[in-house]
């Protein structure tokens, strides 16, 4: 499920991102994305490819990875993200929800480190 008001657009500095054509209230589920779960060996292979930048750590031990379908892998990172994500390991889905009201044409971002974690650099900032 992806709200039909979402769209993908090029950004000035971060490649493609997810945006909205309408205002969205806080607490709205904007996407529930199915995922394809990769085991540890498959993850090691994917980590050597461009797909590394688009997968999610998966499982309670985070040794697996998930390839999210839909737009879920297209949300850019922000430590002050306007959306959160929740992983359902049993249903193999990732749910994206707004944290605050979102304006028309605003980019929707998630914190790649998880909600509230602001002091840990993400892999592309740690290089």
C-alpha positions in Angstrom: 0.0 0.0 0.0 1.4 3.4 -1.1 -0.7 6.5 -0.8 -1.4 7.7 -4.4 -0.3 11.2 -3.4 3.3 10.2 -3.1 5.8 10.6 -6.0 9.5 10.2 -6.7 11.5 13.2 -7.8 15.2 14.0 -8.3 16.6 16.2 -5.5 19.4 18.7 -5.8 22.0 16.8 -3.7 20.6 13.4 -2.6 19.5 11.6 -5.8 15.9 10.6 -5.9 13.5 11.1 -3.0 9.8 10.7 -2.0 7.5 13.7 -2.1 3.8 14.4 -1.7 1.3 16.2 -3.9 -1.0 16.9 -0.9 -0.6 17.9 2.8 -0.5 14.8 5.1 -1.4 15.0 8.8 0.9 13.6 11.5 0.4 10.0 12.3 -0.6 8.9 8.8 0.6 5.6 7.4 1.8 6.5 4.0 3.2 3.2 2.9 3.3 -0.5 3.9 6.0 -2.1 1.8 6.5 -5.8 1.4 10.1 -6.9 1.7 12.3 -9.6 0.3 14.5 -11.0 3.1 18.1 -11.9 2.3 20.0 -14.3 4.5 23.4 -13.5 5.8 25.3 -14.9 2.8 23.0 -13.2 0.3 23.4 -10.0 2.2 27.2 -10.2 2.0 26.9 -10.4 -1.8 24.5 -7.5 -2.0 26.8 -5.4 0.3 29.3 -5.4 -2.6 26.8 -3.9 -5.0 25.0 -0.6 -5.5 22.0 -2.2 -3.8 23.8 -1.9 -0.5 22.7 1.7 -0.3 19.0 0.7 -0.6 18.6 -2.3 1.8 17.5 -2.3 5.4 19.2 -4.3 8.2 16.7 -7.0 9.1 16.0 -9.3 12.0 16.5 -8.9 15.7 20.2 -9.5 15.3 20.4 -7.4 12.1 22.4 -10.1 10.3 19.9 -10.4 7.5 18.9 -7.6 5.1 15.6 -6.7 3.4 15.0 -5.3 0.0 11.9 -3.2 0.3 9.5 -3.0 -2.6 7.4 0.1 -3.3 9.0 3.4 -2.4 10.4 2.3 1.0 14.0 2.2 -0.2 13.7 5.6 -1.8 13.2 7.7 1.3 16.3 9.9 2.0 18.0 10.1 5.4 17.6 12.9 7.9 18.5 13.0 11.6 15.4 15.2 11.9 13.2 13.0 9.8 9.6 13.8 9.3 8.6 10.1 9.0 9.3 6.9 11.0 9.6 3.3 9.9 8.6 0.2 11.6 9.7 -3.3 10.6 7.3 -6.3 11.0 9.6 -9.3 10.9 6.7 -11.8 10.9 4.7 -10.1 8.1 7.9 -9.1 6.2 6.8 -5.5 5.8 8.1 -2.0 6.5 5.5 0.6 7.5 6.3 4.3 6.9 4.3 6.8 9.0 4.5 10.6 9.3 5.8 12.1 12.6 4.4 15.5 12.0 2.2 17.4 9.5 3.7 17.3 6.0 3.3 20.2 3.5 2.5 19.9 -0.2 5.7 19.0 -2.2 7.7 18.4 1.0 10.3 15.6 0.8 9.5 12.7 3.1 12.6 11.5 5.0 13.4 8.7 7.5 16.3 8.4 10.0 18.3 5.4 8.7 19.6 4.8 12.2 16.2 4.6 13.7 13.9 7.1 15.3 15.6 9.4 17.8 19.2 8.4 17.0 21.0 11.5 16.0 24.6 11.0 17.0 25.5 8.0 14.9 26.9 8.7 11.4 25.3 6.8 8.5 27.6 4.8 6.2 27.8 7.5 3.6 28.8 10.2 6.1 31.4 8.0 7.8 33.5 7.6 4.7 
